[in-house]
């Protein structure tokens, strides 16, 4: 939630639950975190309120340009201009499918807030400022609790991207580019390409209390066949990341097929 900013992390009380930290550090109107994002952005931006509306839309899952335009009611040209400024300042990233040959010309861009705490603030705090100001903090805490697991499931993909880099540093896999892939209604959480060996790594990330089974693996194999990159000439490898581990049937498949399974942050042998 707080990202990797040392000044943020040292304020977190490890003896408290995450929701107690949220209540004491963020939702308290006199706290450091309550106005931190607004203070930073007002120092950097003219017309900050317009940027706030765009950032709120992204934080709440409106990641396509058309969805941001519809959510904010701003003209497309205005949203594009503001997004360019936010990207140049490092607050927003534009994700392009990793297989795109000319990413700068791609129309498949999805927008994402770079900082974890900014994401949390625009998702939960900014839309509820009026409630917090009049003391309705119980409502805000409950709304966070109701959706926090889904919020974590999105962030888990970022953690898995870092685990992919860790696996490469250990020499377990090798790739030259790393990202996501999507086309129409199909999406693969992580795709890594190795131009030198013509190898493609396809990975699915599951933040769930259920163990990942063979159905998830088989669906990943199906989706991999939709990816055009070096199709018919590449080596396909598959990885599954899971919060809760894997079913016996999938562990059995692993012993017979080329699958890497990662439970939390550990590779299953």
C-alpha positions as CSV (number, residue, x, y, z in Angstrom):
1,X,0.0,0.0,0.0
2,X,2.8,2.4,0.9
3,X,5.1,1.4,-2.0
4,X,8.8,1.6,-1.3
5,X,9.2,5.2,0.0
6,X,11.3,4.9,3.2
7,X,9.8,8.0,4.7
8,X,6.4,6.3,4.3
9,X,7.4,2.9,5.5
10,X,9.0,4.0,8.7
11,X,5.7,5.6,9.8
12,X,3.9,2.2,9.6
13,X,3.4,0.5,12.9
14,X,4.1,-3.3,12.4
15,X,2.2,-4.1,15.7
16,X,-1.0,-2.8,14.1
17,X,-3.1,-4.5,11.5
18,X,-3.2,-3.0,8.0
19,X,-6.6,-1.5,8.7
20,X,-5.5,0.0,12.0
21,X,-2.6,1.6,10.2
22,X,-5.0,3.0,7.5
23,X,-7.2,4.4,10.2
24,X,-4.5,6.0,12.2
25,X,-2.1,7.1,9.5
26,X,-4.3,8.0,6.5
27,X,-8.0,8.6,7.4
28,X,-7.1,10.7,10.4
29,X,-7.5,14.3,9.1
30,X,-4.5,15.5,11.0
31,X,-2.2,12.7,9.8
32,X,0.9,13.1,7.6
33,X,-0.6,10.9,4.8
34,X,-4.1,12.4,4.6
35,X,-2.9,15.5,2.6
36,X,0.4,14.2,1.3
37,X,-0.7,13.3,-2.2
38,X,-2.6,16.5,-2.6
39,X,0.3,18.6,-1.3
40,X,2.8,17.0,-3.7
41,X,0.6,17.4,-6.8
42,X,-0.4,21.0,-6.1
43,X,3.2,21.9,-5.9
44,X,3.8,20.4,-9.4
45,X,0.6,21.0,-11.4
46,X,-1.5,23.8,-12.6
47,X,-5.3,23.0,-12.5
48,X,-4.6,20.1,-10.1
49,X,-8.3,19.3,-9.6
50,X,-8.6,18.2,-13.3
51,X,-5.6,15.9,-12.8
52,X,-7.1,14.6,-9.6
53,X,-10.3,13.5,-11.5
54,X,-8.2,11.7,-14.1
55,X,-6.1,10.0,-11.5
56,X,-9.2,8.9,-9.6
57,X,-10.6,7.3,-12.7
58,X,-7.4,5.4,-13.3
59,X,-7.1,4.2,-9.7
60,X,-10.7,2.9,-9.9
61,X,-9.9,0.8,-12.9
62,X,-10.7,3.1,-15.9
63,X,-7.4,2.3,-17.7
64,X,-8.3,2.8,-21.4
65,X,-8.2,6.3,-22.8
66,X,-11.9,6.0,-23.8
67,X,-12.9,4.8,-20.3
68,X,-11.1,7.8,-18.7
69,X,-12.8,10.2,-21.1
70,X,-16.2,8.7,-20.3
71,X,-15.6,8.7,-16.6
72,X,-14.3,12.3,-16.4
73,X,-16.5,13.9,-19.0
74,X,-13.4,15.8,-20.4
75,X,-12.7,16.0,-24.1
76,X,-10.4,13.4,-25.4
77,X,-7.7,15.9,-26.5
78,X,-7.7,17.4,-22.9
79,X,-7.4,14.0,-21.3
80,X,-4.6,13.0,-23.7
81,X,-2.7,16.2,-22.9
82,X,-3.1,15.8,-19.1
83,X,-2.0,12.1,-19.4
84,X,1.1,13.1,-21.3
85,X,2.1,15.6,-18.6
86,X,1.5,13.0,-15.8
87,X,3.6,10.5,-17.7
88,X,6.4,13.0,-18.2
89,X,6.4,13.8,-14.5
90,X,6.5,10.1,-13.6
91,X,3.1,9.8,-11.9
92,X,1.5,7.7,-14.6
93,X,2.8,4.8,-16.8
94,X,1.3,3.8,-20.2
95,X,1.5,0.0,-20.6
96,X,1.6,-1.5,-24.0
97,X,1.4,-5.2,-24.8
98,X,5.0,-6.5,-24.7
99,X,4.7,-8.2,-28.1
100,X,3.9,-4.9,-29.9
101,X,6.5,-4.3,-32.7
102,X,6.1,-0.5,-32.7
103,X,4.9,0.3,-29.1
104,X,5.1,4.1,-29.7
105,X,2.4,3.7,-32.4
106,X,0.2,1.2,-30.5
107,X,-3.4,2.1,-29.8
108,X,-3.7,-0.6,-27.1
109,X,-2.3,1.5,-24.3
110,X,-3.5,1.1,-20.7
111,X,-2.8,3.8,-18.1
112,X,-1.6,3.0,-14.6
113,X,-0.6,5.1,-11.6
114,X,3.1,4.5,-10.9
115,X,3.1,4.9,-7.1
116,X,1.4,2.4,-4.8
117,X,0.3,5.0,-2.2
118,X,-1.0,7.4,-4.9
119,X,-3.0,4.5,-6.3
120,X,-4.5,3.8,-2.8
121,X,-5.2,7.5,-2.1
122,X,-7.0,8.1,-5.4
123,X,-9.0,4.9,-5.1
124,X,-10.2,5.2,-1.5
125,X,-9.4,8.6,0.1
126,X,-10.0,11.2,-2.6
127,X,-13.5,9.9,-3.5
128,X,-14.4,9.8,0.2
129,X,-13.0,13.2,1.4
130,X,-16.4,14.5,2.2
131,X,-17.3,11.5,4.4
132,X,-13.9,11.7,6.2
133,X,-14.4,15.5,6.8
134,X,-17.7,14.9,8.5
135,X,-16.4,12.0,10.6
136,X,-17.9,9.0,8.7
137,X,-14.7,7.1,8.9
138,X,-16.4,3.8,9.7
139,X,-18.0,3.8,6.3
140,X,-14.7,4.4,4.6
141,X,-12.9,1.7,6.5
142,X,-15.6,-0.8,5.7
143,X,-15.5,0.1,2.0
144,X,-11.8,-0.5,2.0
145,X,-12.2,-3.9,3.8
146,X,-14.8,-4.9,1.3
147,X,-12.6,-4.5,-1.7
148,X,-9.0,-4.8,-0.3
149,X,-8.4,-8.4,-1.5
150,X,-9.2,-7.3,-5.0
151,X,-6.9,-4.3,-4.6
152,X,-4.1,-6.7,-3.5
153,X,-4.8,-9.0,-6.4
154,X,-4.0,-6.2,-8.9
155,X,-0.8,-5.3,-6.9
156,X,0.2,-9.0,-6.8
157,X,0.9,-8.8,-10.5
158,X,3.5,-6.1,-9.9
159,X,5.1,-8.3,-7.2
160,X,5.2,-11.2,-9.7
161,X,6.9,-9.1,-12.3
162,X,9.7,-8.5,-9.7
163,X,9.8,-12.2,-9.0
164,X,10.3,-12.8,-12.7
165,X,13.4,-10.5,-12.5
166,X,14.6,-12.4,-9.5
167,X,14.3,-15.7,-11.3
168,X,16.4,-14.3,-14.2
169,X,19.0,-13.0,-11.7
170,X,19.2,-16.6,-10.4
171,X,19.6,-18.0,-13.9
172,X,16.4,-20.0,-13.8
173,X,14.8,-18.1,-16.8
174,X,16.2,-15.6,-19.3
175,X,14.4,-12.8,-21.2
176,X,15.0,-9.6,-23.0
177,X,11.6,-7.9,-22.5
178,X,8.9,-8.3,-19.9
179,X,5.4,-7.0,-19.6
180,X,1.7,-7.9,-20.1
181,X,-0.3,-9.1,-23.1
182,X,-3.9,-8.4,-24.0
183,X,-6.1,-8.4,-27.1
184,X,-9.8,-7.7,-27.0
185,X,-11.2,-9.7,-24.1
186,X,-8.1,-12.0,-23.6
187,X,-5.3,-11.1,-21.2
188,X,-2.1,-12.8,-19.9
189,X,-0.8,-11.3,-16.7
190,X,2.9,-11.6,-17.6
191,X,4.7,-12.4,-20.9
192,X,8.5,-12.4,-21.1
193,X,10.3,-12.7,-24.4
194,X,13.8,-13.9,-25.1
195,X,14.8,-12.8,-28.5
196,X,18.1,-14.7,-28.4
197,X,16.6,-18.2,-27.8
198,X,13.1,-17.5,-29.3
199,X,11.6,-18.4,-26.0
200,X,8.3,-17.0,-24.6
201,X,7.4,-17.3,-20.9
202,X,3.7,-17.0,-20.1
203,X,2.7,-16.5,-16.5
204,X,-0.6,-16.2,-14.6
205,X,-0.8,-14.6,-11.1
206,X,-3.5,-15.8,-8.7
207,X,-4.1,-13.9,-5.4
208,X,-6.7,-16.3,-4.1
209,X,-7.5,-18.4,-1.0
210,X,-8.0,-21.4,-3.4
211,X,-5.1,-23.5,-4.7
212,X,-4.4,-23.1,-8.3
213,X,-5.4,-26.1,-10.4
214,X,-5.0,-27.6,-13.8
215,X,-7.9,-25.5,-15.2
216,X,-5.8,-22.3,-14.7
217,X,-2.8,-23.9,-16.4
218,X,-4.8,-25.2,-19.4
219,X,-6.5,-21.8,-19.9
220,X,-3.0,-20.2,-19.9
221,X,-1.9,-22.6,-22.6
222,X,-5.0,-21.8,-24.6
223,X,-4.4,-18.0,-24.4
224,X,-0.7,-18.5,-25.3
225,X,-1.8,-19.8,-28.7
226,X,-3.4,-16.4,-29.4
227,X,-0.1,-14.6,-29.1
228,X,1.5,-13.9,-32.5
229,X,5.1,-13.3,-31.5
230,X,7.3,-15.8,-33.5
231,X,4.3,-18.1,-33.6
232,X,5.2,-21.6,-34.7
233,X,8.9,-21.0,-34.2
234,X,9.2,-20.3,-30.5
235,X,9.7,-22.3,-27.4
236,X,6.8,-21.9,-24.9
237,X,7.3,-22.1,-21.2
238,X,4.7,-21.6,-18.5
239,X,4.8,-20.2,-15.0
240,X,2.0,-20.0,-12.3
241,X,2.2,-17.7,-9.3
242,X,-0.1,-18.5,-6.4
243,X,-0.8,-17.0,-2.9
244,X,-2.2,-20.3,-1.7
245,X,-0.3,-23.0,-3.5
246,X,-1.3,-25.6,-6.0
247,X,-3.5,-28.7,-6.3
248,X,-2.0,-32.2,-6.2
249,X,-3.2,-32.6,-9.9
250,X,-1.2,-29.6,-11.0
251,X,1.9,-30.6,-9.0
252,X,1.6,-34.0,-10.8
253,X,1.5,-32.2,-14.2
254,X,4.5,-30.2,-13.2
255,X,6.6,-33.4,-12.9
256,X,5.7,-34.3,-16.5
257,X,5.5,-30.9,-18.3
258,X,7.6,-27.8,-18.5
259,X,5.9,-25.7,-15.8
260,X,7.4,-23.5,-13.1
261,X,5.2,-23.1,-10.0
262,X,5.9,-20.2,-7.5
263,X,4.1,-20.4,-4.2
264,X,4.2,-16.9,-2.7
265,X,7.9,-16.1,-3.5
266,X,9.3,-19.6,-3.5
267,X,9.9,-21.9,-6.5
268,X,8.3,-25.3,-6.0
269,X,10.9,-28.0,-6.6
